[in-house]
Amino acid sequence: MNKAIQSGPDYSSADLTRADFRGRDLRGATFRGAYLRDADFRGADCRGVDFRGADVSRVSFQGADLRGANFNQASLVGSNFRGAETAGAEFLGADLDRTAFDADGAKGGAA
């Protein structure tokens, strides 16, 4: 049986400042253009999540699974990606000022 991949919830353009998503399953969710300043995604499953153009400033992604997530054109100023799994994640045109990654770039980063 061939199952289609279902998309997750759509939070596009929502104001989710200081939202708590710790440990949540957000696979396939859309946060495109959302305001997520100071939100907490520690340990969340964010595989394939769309953060394009979102304000993701001062957000903690510590230990989150971000494989295949899209952060293109997002503002990630002061965010923390230490211990996050980021293989296949995209950051084209993202503002990474003062953003913290592991010393090797991220867990599972480009080989």
NUSEKE-643228 format. One line per field, with one value per residue: residue number from 1; y, z, x of N, C-alpha, C, O in turn. Coordinates in Angstrom, 2 decimals, always signed. Layout:
seq <- [NUM,...]
n.y <- [Y,...]
n.z <- [Z,...]
n.x <- [X,...]
ca.y <- [Y,...]
ca.z <- [Z,...]
ca.x <- [X,...]
c.y <- [Y,...]
c.z <- [Z,...]
c.x <- [X,...]
o.y <- [Y,...]
o.z <- [Z,...]
o.x <- [X,...]
END
This chain:
seq <- [1,2,3,4,5,6,7,8,9,10,11,12,13,14,15,16,17,18,19,20,21,22,23,24,25,26,27,28,29,30,31,32,33,34,35,36,37,38,39,40,41,42,43,44,45,46,47,48,49,50,51,52,53,54,55,56,57,58,59,60,61,62,63,64,65,66,67,68,69,70,71,72,73,74,75,76,77,78,79,80,81,82,83,84,85,86,87,88,89,90,91,92,93,94,95,96,97,98,99,100,101,102,103,104,105,106,107,108,109,110,111]
n.y <- [-1.19,+2.14,+4.93,+8.31,+11.12,+13.01,+16.42,+18.55,+20.62,+23.99,+26.91,+29.32,+32.68,+33.17,+34.59,+33.41,+33.99,+33.20,+30.62,+27.23,+24.41,+22.18,+18.92,+18.16,+16.58,+17.74,+17.16,+17.99,+20.38,+23.81,+26.89,+29.18,+32.47,+33.06,+34.43,+33.67,+34.38,+33.84,+31.30,+27.80,+24.93,+22.70,+19.41,+18.75,+17.13,+18.09,+17.38,+18.11,+20.52,+23.71,+26.71,+28.97,+32.36,+33.07,+34.69,+33.64,+34.26,+34.11,+31.51,+28.25,+25.31,+23.13,+19.79,+19.12,+17.46,+18.33,+17.51,+18.01,+20.36,+23.66,+26.68,+28.87,+32.27,+33.01,+34.69,+34.04,+35.06,+34.90,+32.35,+28.91,+26.01,+23.90,+20.53,+19.75,+17.87,+18.36,+17.47,+17.86,+20.14,+23.45,+26.69,+28.93,+32.27,+32.96,+34.84,+34.45,+35.62,+35.63,+33.06,+29.85,+26.89,+23.41,+22.60,+21.24,+22.22,+21.16,+18.43,+15.65,+17.13,+18.34,+15.90]
n.z <- [+0.00,-0.90,+0.83,+1.01,+1.85,+4.51,+5.18,+7.92,+10.59,+9.74,+10.41,+9.21,+9.03,+11.63,+14.97,+17.18,+19.33,+21.93,+22.15,+23.26,+22.11,+22.93,+22.56,+20.88,+18.13,+15.10,+12.47,+9.06,+9.37,+8.72,+9.11,+7.73,+7.29,+9.88,+13.27,+15.58,+17.72,+20.53,+20.99,+21.96,+20.86,+21.78,+21.53,+19.79,+17.05,+14.04,+11.39,+7.98,+8.25,+7.33,+7.59,+6.12,+5.58,+8.13,+11.39,+13.44,+15.70,+18.50,+19.29,+20.72,+19.48,+20.51,+20.46,+18.75,+15.96,+12.88,+10.30,+6.85,+7.12,+6.19,+6.23,+4.63,+3.89,+6.44,+9.64,+11.94,+14.10,+16.91,+17.65,+18.87,+17.86,+18.89,+19.24,+17.64,+14.97,+11.75,+9.12,+5.68,+6.00,+4.95,+4.58,+2.98,+2.31,+4.87,+7.94,+9.98,+12.14,+15.15,+15.69,+17.14,+16.48,+16.59,+16.91,+14.59,+12.71,+12.70,+14.02,+11.97,+9.73,+6.48,+4.60]
n.x <- [+0.86,+0.65,+1.32,+0.45,+2.44,+1.50,+0.79,+1.71,+0.35,-0.73,+0.77,+1.20,+2.22,+1.36,+1.34,+3.42,+4.98,+7.18,+6.14,+5.66,+6.98,+8.27,+9.52,+7.43,+5.66,+6.04,+6.21,+6.33,+4.94,+3.92,+5.38,+5.60,+6.57,+5.84,+5.83,+8.06,+9.62,+11.70,+10.62,+10.33,+11.72,+12.99,+14.11,+12.05,+10.31,+10.93,+11.05,+11.21,+9.86,+8.54,+9.99,+10.30,+11.04,+10.26,+10.28,+12.51,+13.94,+16.15,+15.44,+15.25,+16.51,+17.68,+18.73,+16.67,+15.03,+15.71,+15.90,+15.81,+14.36,+13.24,+14.72,+15.04,+15.56,+14.78,+14.84,+17.19,+18.47,+20.47,+19.59,+19.62,+21.12,+22.50,+23.33,+21.25,+19.75,+20.50,+20.72,+20.35,+18.83,+17.87,+19.31,+19.39,+19.98,+19.24,+19.30,+21.88,+23.12,+24.84,+23.95,+23.98,+25.69,+26.72,+30.23,+31.01,+29.32,+26.73,+24.84,+24.93,+25.39,+26.43,+28.15]
ca.y <- [+0.00,+3.36,+5.99,+9.67,+11.85,+14.06,+17.61,+18.84,+21.82,+25.21,+28.07,+30.42,+34.07,+33.25,+35.14,+32.37,+34.46,+32.47,+29.35,+26.07,+23.23,+21.18,+17.52,+17.93,+16.02,+18.79,+16.76,+18.52,+21.61,+25.03,+28.11,+30.16,+33.86,+33.17,+35.12,+32.64,+34.87,+33.27,+30.02,+26.69,+23.72,+21.70,+18.02,+18.56,+16.45,+19.10,+16.91,+18.63,+21.71,+24.89,+27.94,+30.01,+33.73,+33.26,+35.31,+32.56,+34.86,+33.70,+30.26,+27.09,+24.07,+22.15,+18.41,+18.91,+16.78,+19.31,+16.98,+18.43,+21.60,+24.76,+27.97,+29.87,+33.65,+33.20,+35.40,+33.10,+35.81,+34.49,+31.05,+27.87,+24.74,+22.93,+19.20,+19.49,+17.08,+19.28,+16.92,+18.21,+21.41,+24.54,+27.98,+29.88,+33.64,+33.15,+35.68,+33.57,+36.43,+35.15,+31.76,+28.85,+25.52,+22.60,+22.93,+20.64,+22.80,+20.61,+16.96,+15.14,+18.13,+17.88,+14.93]
ca.z <- [+0.00,-1.01,+1.62,+0.70,+3.00,+4.89,+5.74,+9.30,+10.80,+9.06,+11.29,+8.38,+9.45,+13.00,+16.00,+18.16,+20.18,+23.19,+22.16,+23.78,+21.27,+23.42,+22.44,+20.05,+16.79,+14.17,+11.13,+7.92,+9.68,+8.01,+9.91,+6.74,+7.63,+11.26,+14.29,+16.58,+18.63,+21.88,+21.11,+22.44,+20.08,+22.27,+21.43,+18.91,+15.77,+13.04,+10.07,+6.84,+8.59,+6.51,+8.36,+5.16,+5.82,+9.50,+12.38,+14.36,+16.50,+19.89,+19.47,+21.06,+18.75,+21.07,+20.44,+17.83,+14.69,+11.84,+8.99,+5.74,+7.40,+5.29,+6.91,+3.64,+4.09,+7.82,+10.58,+13.00,+14.95,+18.31,+17.92,+19.33,+17.17,+19.44,+19.47,+16.71,+13.77,+10.66,+7.80,+4.63,+6.25,+4.07,+5.23,+1.92,+2.54,+6.26,+8.79,+11.00,+13.07,+16.54,+15.79,+17.66,+15.98,+17.11,+16.30,+13.25,+11.89,+13.25,+13.97,+10.71,+8.70,+5.17,+4.70]
ca.x <- [+0.00,+1.44,+0.71,+0.92,+2.95,+0.55,+1.41,+1.35,-0.47,-0.32,+0.86,+1.72,+1.98,+0.83,+2.21,+3.64,+6.06,+7.35,+5.39,+6.36,+6.81,+9.23,+9.20,+6.24,+5.79,+5.60,+6.62,+5.60,+4.21,+4.31,+5.49,+6.05,+6.27,+5.34,+6.63,+8.38,+10.67,+11.80,+9.90,+11.13,+11.54,+13.94,+13.71,+10.89,+10.50,+10.61,+11.48,+10.48,+9.08,+8.76,+10.17,+10.71,+10.65,+9.77,+11.15,+12.84,+15.02,+16.31,+14.69,+16.07,+16.27,+18.61,+18.28,+15.54,+15.29,+15.39,+16.28,+14.97,+13.62,+13.57,+14.87,+15.43,+15.10,+14.31,+15.71,+17.55,+19.38,+20.57,+18.98,+20.53,+20.95,+23.43,+22.77,+20.14,+20.02,+20.15,+21.05,+19.41,+18.12,+18.28,+19.45,+19.72,+19.52,+18.81,+20.15,+22.43,+23.90,+24.88,+23.29,+24.91,+25.65,+27.81,+31.53,+31.10,+28.28,+25.50,+24.82,+24.41,+25.59,+26.94,+29.24]
c.y <- [+1.23,+4.49,+7.33,+10.31,+12.99,+15.24,+17.81,+20.10,+23.04,+26.39,+29.29,+31.77,+34.23,+33.90,+34.11,+32.71,+33.72,+31.17,+28.20,+24.84,+22.12,+19.77,+17.19,+17.31,+17.02,+18.44,+17.34,+19.78,+22.79,+26.21,+29.26,+31.57,+34.08,+33.94,+34.16,+33.09,+34.25,+31.98,+28.92,+25.42,+22.62,+20.30,+17.75,+17.82,+17.40,+18.67,+17.49,+19.86,+22.89,+26.14,+29.10,+31.37,+34.02,+34.02,+34.29,+33.02,+34.37,+32.45,+29.14,+25.87,+22.97,+20.75,+18.13,+18.16,+17.69,+18.81,+17.40,+19.69,+22.71,+26.08,+29.07,+31.20,+33.91,+34.02,+34.48,+33.75,+35.32,+33.15,+29.99,+26.53,+23.68,+21.61,+18.86,+18.67,+17.91,+18.77,+17.28,+19.47,+22.50,+25.87,+29.09,+31.26,+33.91,+34.06,+34.83,+34.32,+35.91,+33.83,+30.71,+27.47,+24.74,+22.95,+22.38,+21.18,+22.39,+19.10,+16.55,+16.11,+17.53,+16.98,+15.38]
c.z <- [+0.00,-0.27,+1.22,+1.99,+3.30,+5.46,+7.17,+9.40,+10.10,+10.02,+10.52,+8.92,+10.86,+13.94,+17.12,+19.05,+21.52,+23.27,+22.62,+22.94,+21.71,+23.25,+21.53,+18.70,+15.83,+12.73,+10.06,+8.19,+8.86,+8.97,+9.00,+7.12,+9.04,+12.15,+15.44,+17.56,+20.01,+22.08,+21.52,+21.68,+20.55,+22.19,+20.51,+17.62,+14.70,+11.65,+8.99,+7.12,+7.73,+7.38,+7.43,+5.53,+7.22,+10.35,+13.48,+15.25,+17.94,+20.23,+19.83,+20.29,+19.29,+21.06,+19.52,+16.58,+13.58,+10.46,+7.93,+5.99,+6.47,+6.06,+5.93,+3.93,+5.51,+8.62,+11.78,+14.01,+16.40,+18.64,+18.23,+18.67,+17.72,+19.72,+18.55,+15.52,+12.58,+9.26,+6.80,+4.87,+5.35,+4.81,+4.23,+2.23,+3.96,+7.00,+9.97,+12.02,+14.50,+16.75,+16.19,+17.07,+16.69,+16.35,+14.88,+12.31,+12.35,+13.21,+12.62,+9.58,+7.43,+5.33,+3.92]
c.x <- [+0.89,+0.73,+1.30,+1.41,+1.99,+1.30,+0.91,+0.51,+0.12,-0.41,+1.37,+1.25,+1.43,+1.84,+2.29,+4.84,+6.02,+6.55,+6.27,+6.01,+7.76,+8.69,+8.01,+6.59,+5.18,+5.94,+5.70,+4.81,+4.74,+4.24,+5.91,+5.58,+5.76,+6.32,+6.82,+9.45,+10.54,+11.00,+10.87,+10.76,+12.49,+13.34,+12.51,+11.27,+9.99,+11.07,+10.57,+9.64,+9.50,+8.78,+10.53,+10.14,+10.14,+10.78,+11.35,+14.00,+14.96,+15.50,+15.66,+15.58,+17.18,+17.99,+17.10,+15.97,+14.78,+15.76,+15.27,+14.15,+14.10,+13.53,+15.25,+14.75,+14.54,+15.32,+15.93,+18.50,+19.31,+19.95,+20.04,+20.18,+21.89,+22.71,+21.60,+20.62,+19.55,+20.49,+19.95,+18.61,+18.70,+18.26,+19.78,+19.12,+19.05,+19.80,+20.59,+23.29,+23.73,+24.12,+24.32,+24.63,+26.74,+29.08,+31.66,+30.02,+26.91,+25.61,+24.25,+24.55,+26.17,+28.15,+30.45]
o.y <- [+1.34,+4.95,+7.47,+10.08,+13.83,+15.09,+17.32,+20.60,+23.12,+26.82,+30.20,+31.97,+35.33,+33.79,+33.95,+31.83,+33.63,+30.68,+28.21,+24.30,+21.20,+19.44,+16.02,+17.51,+17.15,+19.32,+17.22,+20.24,+22.75,+26.49,+30.23,+31.83,+35.17,+34.07,+33.86,+32.26,+34.14,+31.60,+29.08,+24.89,+21.69,+20.03,+16.62,+17.89,+17.52,+19.51,+17.38,+20.22,+23.06,+26.59,+30.13,+31.52,+35.11,+34.02,+34.09,+32.26,+34.23,+32.34,+29.09,+25.45,+21.98,+20.53,+17.02,+18.22,+17.82,+19.61,+17.20,+20.05,+22.69,+26.55,+30.12,+31.27,+34.93,+34.03,+34.17,+33.06,+35.32,+32.82,+30.17,+25.98,+22.64,+21.58,+17.78,+18.78,+18.13,+19.56,+17.04,+19.85,+22.47,+26.16,+30.09,+31.39,+34.98,+34.04,+34.53,+33.70,+35.78,+33.53,+30.69,+26.96,+25.33,+23.53,+22.97,+20.64,+23.21,+18.55,+17.05,+15.95,+16.31,+17.28,+14.68]
o.z <- [+0.83,-0.70,+1.12,+3.07,+2.44,+6.14,+7.56,+8.38,+9.89,+10.40,+11.13,+9.21,+11.25,+13.73,+17.91,+19.45,+22.16,+24.37,+22.40,+23.03,+20.94,+23.71,+21.44,+18.20,+15.74,+11.87,+10.13,+7.32,+8.37,+9.57,+9.47,+7.25,+9.36,+11.82,+16.19,+18.17,+20.57,+23.22,+21.42,+21.81,+19.80,+22.68,+20.47,+17.17,+14.47,+10.84,+9.06,+6.31,+7.44,+7.87,+7.90,+5.76,+7.48,+10.07,+14.34,+15.51,+18.53,+21.33,+19.30,+20.41,+18.60,+21.57,+19.52,+16.18,+13.37,+9.54,+8.06,+5.16,+6.02,+6.47,+6.35,+4.19,+5.74,+8.31,+12.53,+14.70,+17.02,+19.82,+17.90,+18.89,+17.09,+20.34,+18.67,+15.11,+12.42,+8.32,+7.04,+4.03,+5.03,+5.57,+4.60,+2.39,+4.23,+6.71,+10.86,+12.69,+14.99,+17.87,+15.63,+17.14,+17.33,+15.26,+14.05,+11.22,+12.38,+12.44,+12.19,+8.55,+7.35,+6.10,+3.89]
o.x <- [+1.79,-0.32,+2.52,+0.86,+1.71,+2.31,-0.15,+0.02,+1.33,-1.50,+1.93,+0.08,+1.05,+3.05,+1.35,+5.60,+4.98,+6.30,+7.48,+4.91,+8.02,+7.59,+7.63,+7.69,+3.96,+5.97,+4.48,+4.08,+5.87,+3.20,+6.52,+4.39,+5.29,+7.49,+5.89,+10.13,+9.45,+10.72,+12.09,+9.66,+12.77,+12.25,+12.02,+12.42,+8.78,+11.45,+9.35,+8.79,+10.69,+7.74,+11.01,+8.94,+9.63,+11.98,+10.49,+14.94,+13.89,+14.95,+16.77,+14.43,+17.43,+16.89,+16.57,+17.14,+13.57,+15.92,+14.06,+13.32,+15.25,+12.47,+15.74,+13.54,+13.90,+16.51,+15.00,+19.24,+18.25,+19.79,+21.21,+19.10,+22.07,+21.65,+21.02,+21.78,+18.35,+20.54,+18.77,+17.79,+19.88,+17.33,+20.38,+17.90,+18.50,+21.00,+19.80,+24.12,+22.61,+23.70,+25.41,+23.52,+27.61,+29.02,+32.35,+29.84,+26.00,+26.40,+23.21,+23.90,+26.36,+29.06,+31.46]
END
